[in-house]
Amino acid sequence: MVSRPNLKAVLIDLSGTLHIEDTAVPGAQDALTRLRQASVSIKFVTNTTKESKKDLLKRLQRLKFDIQEKEIFTSLSATRRLLEKTKHRPLLLVEESALEDFTGTDISEPNAIVIGLAPDHFNYQTMNKAFRLILDGAPLFAIHKARYYKRKDGLALGPGPFVTGLEYAAACKATIVGKPEKTFFTQALADLGCSPAEAVMIGDDVRDDVGGAQSAGILAILVQTGKYRQGDEKKIIPPPYLMCKTFSDAVDHILKNLL
């Protein structure tokens, strides 16, 4: 059993780990309360791009999760930081509900593409506009590249297939901003003032949550809720540090073995 005696932070995925759309994973609220009673910092790290951070927070609070906005670090936030740094004017392929997180961003005469989960924009006309901009030299920024995610009615395509389509057509390579990129995890930990060696990650996506965290030097626990499918734990090397049925089980392990 791996020991992490100096554990200072727990990074927690949201969709599929704590909730699925407007339904909480059973026991997740109580487990979060138990974790808060321990001497660790908590950061919620999510690739969710369907809604703004404020809308996401409202959803979680309706589900009775004790979460504050400052505790949520999203791939939308990381993307905005990147745009401010590079001074690009993006064509934003995100849902209307997520645009709030880009308030004030200059989108006139776009010279970059930003693509997230945007079913309403994944049509031929918009994708072709993005394709032509890339051919003219615009960089392609993918908020994340998840293959699929879990909805109440089953698994659904994520932005990954559409990002890959643009990469294929324009013979380019997207810059991935959110999970599983190492910089996403290190930025989240920097906000907490701790190192990867002092943290553990809990998530339902074996590649983006677990593989990404472990590549950044963070212990990672895979939960069998949300998008998890049987055998996922065999899809990455090294395999997850631990696999648990639910977030509640993962918290129990942390409290008993890592603190």
Backbone torsions as a table, in degrees:
resi	resn	phi	psi	omega
1	MET	NA	129.0	178.7
2	VAL	-70.3	137.9	176.8
3	SER	-109.9	139.6	176.1
4	ARG	-132.7	73.0	-172.0
5	PRO	-64.0	-21.1	-179.6
6	ASN	-102.3	30.6	-179.0
7	LEU	-59.3	123.4	-179.0
8	LYS	-119.5	-19.9	-173.9
9	ALA	-145.0	146.6	173.3
10	VAL	-122.3	122.1	175.1
11	LEU	-95.9	133.0	-173.9
12	ILE	-128.4	125.6	171.8
13	ASP	-70.9	159.7	-178.6
14	LEU	-106.5	-75.4	-176.3
15	SER	-63.7	123.5	-179.2
16	GLY	92.7	-19.2	-179.9
17	THR	-106.2	-50.5	175.8
18	LEU	-99.1	-30.1	-176.7
19	HIS	-153.3	162.4	170.0
20	ILE	-127.6	106.4	-172.7
21	GLU	52.4	-116.8	-175.9
22	ASP	-100.6	25.8	178.5
23	THR	-127.4	126.7	178.7
24	ALA	-77.0	145.5	171.7
25	VAL	-66.7	129.7	-176.5
26	PRO	-51.0	129.6	177.4
27	GLY	83.7	-3.9	-173.4
28	ALA	-67.8	-39.8	-178.8
29	GLN	-62.5	-47.0	-179.8
30	ASP	-64.3	-38.1	179.3
31	ALA	-63.7	-40.4	178.4
32	LEU	-64.0	-39.4	177.4
33	THR	-61.7	-42.3	178.5
34	ARG	-63.4	-40.4	-179.3
35	LEU	-66.6	-36.8	-179.9
36	ARG	-65.5	-22.6	179.8
37	GLN	-78.7	-10.0	177.1
38	ALA	-88.8	165.5	-176.9
39	SER	-89.2	60.8	177.1
40	VAL	-133.9	152.1	173.1
41	SER	-85.0	152.5	-178.4
42	ILE	-127.0	135.4	174.8
43	LYS	-134.9	132.9	178.1
44	PHE	-97.1	116.9	-174.9
45	VAL	-113.8	123.4	-172.7
46	THR	-140.2	145.2	172.9
47	ASN	-92.5	3.3	-177.7
48	THR	-54.7	125.6	178.7
49	THR	-124.7	6.7	-177.8
50	LYS	-76.1	-18.1	-176.2
51	GLU	-151.8	161.1	179.5
52	SER	-69.7	166.6	178.9
53	LYS	-60.4	-39.9	-179.4
54	LYS	-65.4	-41.6	178.1
55	ASP	-66.8	-38.5	177.1
56	LEU	-63.3	-43.1	178.9
57	LEU	-60.9	-42.9	178.7
58	LYS	-60.8	-40.6	178.6
59	ARG	-60.5	-46.5	-178.0
60	LEU	-66.5	-38.1	179.5
61	GLN	-70.1	-33.0	174.2
62	ARG	-63.2	-29.7	179.0
63	LEU	-86.2	8.4	174.6
64	LYS	71.8	29.2	173.3
65	PHE	-88.9	134.2	177.9
66	ASP	-84.4	88.0	-175.5
67	ILE	-136.7	140.1	176.0
68	GLN	-108.2	151.7	-176.6
69	GLU	-58.0	-38.3	-177.5
70	LYS	-66.1	-15.4	-179.4
71	GLU	-86.1	-8.5	-176.0
72	ILE	-98.3	124.4	175.6
73	PHE	-117.5	115.2	-174.7
74	THR	-110.3	160.2	174.9
75	SER	-67.2	-23.7	174.2
76	LEU	-65.8	-43.3	178.3
77	SER	-61.8	-44.0	-179.5
78	ALA	-64.8	-36.6	179.4
79	THR	-67.5	-41.4	178.3
80	ARG	-62.7	-41.4	177.3
81	ARG	-57.7	-42.5	-179.1
82	LEU	-64.5	-43.6	179.6
83	LEU	-63.3	-38.6	178.3
84	GLU	-65.6	-35.4	179.7
85	LYS	-71.4	-42.7	-175.8
86	THR	-88.4	-14.6	179.5
87	LYS	62.4	34.1	175.3
88	HIS	-84.8	153.0	174.8
89	ARG	-106.6	108.0	-169.3
90	PRO	-88.6	147.5	159.0
91	LEU	-85.5	112.5	-172.5
92	LEU	-92.2	108.5	174.8
93	LEU	-97.9	73.7	177.7
94	VAL	-135.6	161.7	178.8
95	GLU	-67.8	153.4	-179.3
96	GLU	-54.8	-37.8	-177.1
97	SER	-66.7	-15.5	-179.7
98	ALA	-97.1	-8.9	-174.8
99	LEU	-64.8	-25.0	-179.1
100	GLU	-55.8	-33.6	-178.7
101	ASP	-73.4	-5.3	176.7
102	PHE	-114.6	16.4	178.8
103	THR	-55.7	129.3	-179.7
104	GLY	92.5	-11.4	178.1
105	THR	-72.9	132.3	179.4
106	ASP	-73.5	115.0	-179.7
107	ILE	-114.1	13.6	178.4
108	SER	-74.4	142.0	178.7
109	GLU	42.5	68.3	-174.3
110	PRO	-55.2	138.5	174.8
111	ASN	-128.2	21.6	175.9
112	ALA	-158.3	157.4	177.6
113	ILE	-113.2	130.9	172.3
114	VAL	-120.1	120.2	-175.3
115	ILE	-124.5	129.4	175.1
116	GLY	-126.5	-155.3	175.9
117	LEU	-81.5	106.3	-173.1
118	ALA	-140.5	69.9	-177.9
119	PRO	-53.1	-33.8	-178.8
120	ASP	-71.1	-15.8	-178.6
121	HIS	-108.5	-4.9	-178.7
122	PHE	-84.3	64.1	176.0
123	ASN	-122.0	169.0	-173.1
124	TYR	-60.1	-44.7	-174.9
125	GLN	-61.9	-46.8	-177.7
126	THR	-70.5	-42.4	179.3
127	MET	-65.0	-35.0	178.5
128	ASN	-69.2	-35.4	175.9
129	LYS	-62.8	-43.7	178.1
130	ALA	-63.1	-43.0	179.1
131	PHE	-57.3	-45.7	-178.5
132	ARG	-67.1	-37.9	177.5
133	LEU	-63.3	-40.0	178.4
134	ILE	-63.3	-41.3	178.0
135	LEU	-61.6	-28.5	178.9
136	ASP	-85.5	4.5	174.2
137	GLY	109.6	0.6	-179.2
138	ALA	-72.4	133.3	176.5
139	PRO	-72.8	153.6	179.5
140	LEU	-107.6	116.1	177.5
141	PHE	-107.6	118.9	176.8
142	ALA	-98.8	120.0	179.0
143	ILE	-58.9	-38.1	165.5
144	HIS	-162.1	175.9	-172.8
145	LYS	-132.8	35.2	-178.3
146	ALA	-61.2	139.5	179.3
147	ARG	-70.8	-41.0	-178.5
148	TYR	-160.6	169.6	177.9
149	TYR	-145.2	171.5	-175.7
150	LYS	-100.7	127.6	170.1
151	ARG	-113.5	172.5	178.9
152	LYS	-62.3	-30.1	-178.1
153	ASP	-91.8	6.3	178.3
154	GLY	126.3	-172.3	178.8
155	LEU	-71.7	148.2	-179.1
156	ALA	-139.6	150.1	-179.8
157	LEU	-59.6	135.6	172.4
158	GLY	-91.5	-169.5	-179.8
159	PRO	-75.2	-16.7	-175.4
160	GLY	-51.8	-49.0	-179.3
161	PRO	-60.3	-32.0	-178.5
162	PHE	-78.9	-36.8	173.8
163	VAL	-61.9	-45.8	-179.5
164	THR	-62.4	-36.9	177.5
165	GLY	-61.1	-43.6	178.1
166	LEU	-67.2	-40.3	177.6
167	GLU	-59.9	-43.2	-178.8
168	TYR	-65.6	-47.8	-175.5
169	ALA	-67.5	-39.5	-174.9
170	ALA	-98.3	3.1	-179.8
171	ALA	51.4	51.3	-179.0
172	CYS	-130.7	176.5	177.4
173	LYS	-127.3	124.4	-179.8
174	ALA	-74.2	148.8	169.0
175	THR	-89.1	117.5	-179.1
176	ILE	-89.0	131.4	-174.1
177	VAL	-100.7	-46.4	-175.5
178	GLY	-83.9	-161.4	175.2
179	LYS	-57.6	138.8	15.8
180	PRO	-98.2	18.5	-174.7
181	GLU	-64.6	137.2	-178.2
182	LYS	-58.2	-39.9	-176.6
183	THR	-64.2	-29.5	178.7
184	PHE	-63.6	-46.1	-179.6
185	PHE	-67.8	-42.2	-178.0
186	THR	-68.1	-32.9	175.1
187	GLN	-64.5	-43.5	179.1
188	ALA	-61.3	-42.2	-179.8
189	LEU	-71.3	-33.8	178.9
190	ALA	-60.8	-35.6	177.8
191	ASP	-63.3	-24.7	-179.1
192	LEU	-97.6	-7.8	179.2
193	GLY	71.1	34.9	178.1
194	CYS	-136.9	166.9	-176.0
195	SER	-99.3	164.8	176.5
196	PRO	-55.9	-33.9	-178.9
197	ALA	-68.6	-11.0	-178.1
198	GLU	-108.7	17.0	-172.8
199	ALA	-133.8	161.9	172.7
200	VAL	-137.6	145.8	-178.5
201	MET	-114.5	141.6	175.1
202	ILE	-124.2	125.8	179.5
203	GLY	-161.8	168.6	-177.4
204	ASP	-102.8	-6.4	-178.9
205	ASP	-102.0	112.2	-172.9
206	VAL	-64.7	-32.3	-179.2
207	ARG	-85.8	-55.7	-172.8
208	ASP	-74.0	-44.6	-179.1
209	ASP	-80.1	-57.0	-171.7
210	VAL	-79.8	-53.7	-179.9
211	GLY	-60.8	-42.2	179.5
212	GLY	-63.8	-44.7	-179.8
213	ALA	-63.8	-44.9	-178.0
214	GLN	-65.8	-33.2	176.2
215	SER	-66.0	-25.4	178.6
216	ALA	-89.7	1.7	178.3
217	GLY	89.8	18.7	-177.6
218	ILE	-106.4	133.9	171.6
219	LEU	-60.5	143.0	-177.2
220	ALA	-137.1	136.0	179.1
221	ILE	-112.1	126.5	178.0
222	LEU	-94.8	126.4	176.7
223	VAL	-101.6	147.3	-175.2
224	GLN	-94.5	43.8	174.4
225	THR	-121.2	-177.9	176.6
226	GLY	60.5	-124.8	-174.3
227	LYS	-84.7	-3.4	-178.5
228	TYR	-54.4	136.4	173.3
229	ARG	-128.7	148.2	-176.7
230	GLN	-53.6	129.8	-179.8
231	GLY	93.5	-3.6	-179.9
232	ASP	-57.0	-35.9	-176.6
233	GLU	-61.8	-16.3	179.8
234	LYS	-92.2	-0.6	-173.9
235	LYS	-87.1	-7.7	179.9
236	ILE	-128.6	153.1	175.9
237	ILE	-129.3	123.2	-0.8
238	PRO	-71.4	160.7	178.7
239	PRO	-68.9	170.0	178.7
240	PRO	-55.8	146.1	174.5
241	TYR	-55.0	-38.6	-178.1
242	LEU	-157.1	150.2	173.5
243	MET	-121.3	132.0	-179.5
244	CYS	-128.2	153.8	179.6
245	LYS	-65.4	-42.9	-175.6
246	THR	-140.1	170.7	174.7
247	PHE	-59.1	-38.9	179.9
248	SER	-60.0	-42.4	178.1
249	ASP	-65.5	-37.7	178.9
250	ALA	-64.5	-42.1	178.5
251	VAL	-63.7	-42.3	178.0
252	ASP	-57.4	-42.5	179.5
253	HIS	-63.8	-45.0	-179.5
254	ILE	-60.2	-46.5	-177.8
255	LEU	-65.5	-33.0	-176.4
256	LYS	-89.1	-28.1	-170.1
257	ASN	-122.4	-18.8	-173.8
258	LEU	-114.0	-3.0	-179.9
259	LEU	-117.2	NA	NA
